[in-house]
Amino acid sequence: MERAEKREFVTELSEVFKASGSVVVAHYAGVTVAQMNDFRSKMRAAGGTVKVAKNRLAKIALQGTQSETMSDLFKGQTLIAYAADPITAPKVVMDYAKTNDKLVILGGSMGSTALNADGVKSLATLPSLDELRAKLLGMIQTPATRIAGVVQAPAGQLARVLAAYAKKDEAA
């Protein structure tokens, strides 16, 4: 890698650390090329990206960003997984790590918050932003449905009482 390529890589990686909702750092020693391509395609389908990081360049890129506290994770063969949605990268990495024991999660960051491996795991168990929006919308709509039911209930009861009196008069 030439000096200009290194500068470009550091600049690009620095932008990634600034713009991403979350970043996950993992060791990938022993992962085959086919498995890595499969992992990358799963991450891409979810809206994230996986990059193999040169540790020294990644530490330089971290300087001056909110994620600077995770620079000690970059030792050995590391990769970074990131996405704009804070839940996407941890969720995909955790799902893939369940099936491939050679992918070892070291930690990561979410904004200025440094995460250890357990923090990444707990972040992966949270619902995604779209799921949260759907739940919130459902919770907002439920009271309106209940109010409509309560308002209509007395009128329905009144109609049933009048119908019962009408049947009683017809029978008599």
C-alpha positions as CSV (number, residue, x, y, z in Angstrom):
1,M,0.0,0.0,0.0
2,E,1.5,3.3,-1.0
3,R,1.4,6.4,1.1
4,A,-1.4,8.1,-0.9
5,E,-3.5,4.9,-0.6
6,K,-2.9,4.8,3.2
7,R,-3.9,8.5,3.5
8,E,-7.1,7.8,1.5
9,F,-7.8,4.6,3.6
10,V,-7.3,6.5,6.9
11,T,-9.6,9.4,5.7
12,E,-12.3,7.0,4.6
13,L,-12.1,5.0,7.8
14,S,-12.3,8.1,9.9
15,E,-15.5,9.1,8.1
16,V,-16.9,5.7,8.8
17,F,-16.1,6.0,12.5
18,K,-17.8,9.4,12.6
19,A,-20.9,8.5,10.5
20,S,-21.7,5.0,11.7
21,G,-24.4,4.3,14.2
22,S,-22.3,1.5,15.6
23,V,-19.0,-0.2,14.9
24,V,-18.1,-3.8,15.8
25,V,-14.5,-5.1,16.0
26,A,-13.8,-8.8,15.7
27,H,-11.0,-11.3,15.1
28,Y,-11.4,-13.4,12.0
29,A,-8.4,-15.7,12.2
30,G,-9.2,-19.1,10.5
31,V,-12.2,-17.8,8.6
32,T,-12.1,-19.0,5.0
33,V,-12.5,-16.7,2.0
34,A,-15.9,-18.3,1.2
35,Q,-17.1,-17.8,4.7
36,M,-15.9,-14.2,4.7
37,N,-17.7,-13.5,1.4
38,D,-20.9,-15.1,2.8
39,F,-20.5,-12.8,5.9
40,R,-20.0,-9.8,3.8
41,S,-23.0,-10.5,1.6
42,K,-25.2,-11.0,4.7
43,M,-24.0,-7.7,6.1
44,R,-24.5,-5.9,2.8
45,A,-28.1,-7.3,2.6
46,A,-28.8,-5.9,6.0
47,G,-27.4,-2.5,5.1
48,G,-24.0,-2.7,6.7
49,T,-20.4,-3.1,5.6
50,V,-17.5,-5.3,6.7
51,K,-13.8,-4.3,6.2
52,V,-10.6,-5.9,7.1
53,A,-8.7,-3.3,9.1
54,K,-5.0,-2.6,9.2
55,N,-4.6,-2.0,12.9
56,R,-2.1,0.8,12.7
57,L,-4.1,2.7,10.1
58,A,-7.4,2.1,12.0
59,K,-5.8,3.5,15.2
60,I,-4.8,6.6,13.3
61,A,-8.3,6.9,11.8
62,L,-9.8,6.7,15.3
63,Q,-7.9,9.7,16.5
64,G,-10.2,12.7,16.9
65,T,-13.5,10.7,16.6
66,Q,-16.0,9.8,19.3
67,S,-15.0,6.1,19.0
68,E,-11.3,6.8,20.0
69,T,-11.7,4.7,23.2
70,M,-11.9,1.4,21.2
71,S,-8.4,1.8,19.7
72,D,-7.0,-0.9,22.1
73,L,-9.2,-3.5,20.4
74,F,-7.1,-3.4,17.2
75,K,-4.6,-6.2,17.9
76,G,-4.2,-9.3,15.7
77,Q,-6.3,-10.0,12.6
78,T,-9.2,-7.6,13.0
79,L,-12.2,-6.7,11.0
80,I,-14.7,-3.9,11.5
81,A,-18.4,-4.2,10.8
82,Y,-20.5,-1.0,10.7
83,A,-23.9,0.4,9.6
84,A,-25.8,3.6,9.9
85,D,-28.5,1.8,12.1
86,P,-26.9,1.1,15.5
87,I,-28.5,-2.3,15.8
88,T,-27.8,-3.7,12.3
89,A,-24.0,-4.4,12.6
90,P,-24.1,-6.1,16.0
91,K,-27.1,-8.2,15.1
92,V,-25.6,-9.5,11.8
93,V,-22.2,-10.1,13.5
94,M,-23.8,-12.0,16.4
95,D,-25.9,-14.1,14.1
96,Y,-22.9,-15.0,12.0
97,A,-20.7,-15.7,15.1
98,K,-23.2,-18.2,16.3
99,T,-22.6,-20.4,13.2
100,N,-18.9,-19.7,12.9
101,D,-16.8,-20.0,16.1
102,K,-13.7,-18.5,14.4
103,L,-15.3,-15.1,14.3
104,V,-14.6,-13.7,17.8
105,I,-16.3,-10.5,18.8
106,L,-13.9,-8.2,20.7
107,G,-16.1,-5.1,21.3
108,G,-17.0,-1.9,19.5
109,S,-18.6,1.4,19.9
110,M,-21.9,3.2,19.5
111,G,-21.2,6.9,19.2
112,S,-19.0,7.9,22.1
113,T,-19.9,4.8,24.1
114,A,-17.3,2.0,24.1
115,L,-18.7,-1.5,24.1
116,N,-17.1,-4.7,25.2
117,A,-18.2,-8.1,23.8
118,D,-21.1,-8.4,26.2
119,G,-22.2,-4.8,25.2
120,V,-22.3,-5.8,21.6
121,K,-24.3,-9.0,22.4
122,S,-26.9,-7.0,24.4
123,L,-27.1,-4.4,21.6
124,A,-27.7,-7.2,19.1
125,T,-30.7,-8.4,21.1
126,L,-32.5,-5.1,20.8
127,P,-35.1,-4.7,18.1
128,S,-34.1,-2.7,15.0
129,L,-35.2,0.9,14.4
130,D,-37.9,-0.2,12.0
131,E,-39.3,-2.7,14.5
132,L,-39.3,0.0,17.2
133,R,-41.2,2.3,14.9
134,A,-43.8,-0.4,14.1
135,K,-44.3,-1.1,17.9
136,L,-44.6,2.6,18.6
137,L,-47.2,3.1,15.9
138,G,-49.1,0.1,17.2
139,M,-49.1,1.5,20.7
140,I,-50.3,4.8,19.4
141,Q,-53.2,3.3,17.4
142,T,-54.3,0.9,20.2
143,P,-55.7,3.7,22.5
144,A,-57.6,5.3,19.6
145,T,-59.2,1.9,18.8
146,R,-60.1,1.4,22.4
147,I,-61.6,4.9,22.6
148,A,-63.7,4.2,19.5
149,G,-64.9,0.9,21.1
150,V,-65.9,2.6,24.4
151,V,-67.7,5.4,22.6
152,Q,-69.7,3.0,20.4
153,A,-70.5,0.5,23.2
154,P,-73.3,2.6,24.9
155,A,-75.0,3.2,21.6
156,G,-74.8,-0.5,20.8
157,Q,-76.2,-1.4,24.2
158,L,-79.0,1.1,23.7
159,A,-79.8,-0.4,20.3
160,R,-79.9,-3.9,21.8
161,V,-82.2,-2.8,24.6
162,L,-84.6,-1.1,22.1
163,A,-84.6,-4.2,19.9
164,A,-85.4,-6.3,22.9
165,Y,-88.4,-4.1,23.8
166,A,-89.5,-4.1,20.1
167,K,-89.5,-7.9,20.1
168,K,-91.3,-8.0,23.4
169,D,-94.0,-5.7,22.0
170,E,-94.4,-7.7,18.9
171,A,-94.7,-10.9,20.9
172,A,-97.5,-9.4,23.1
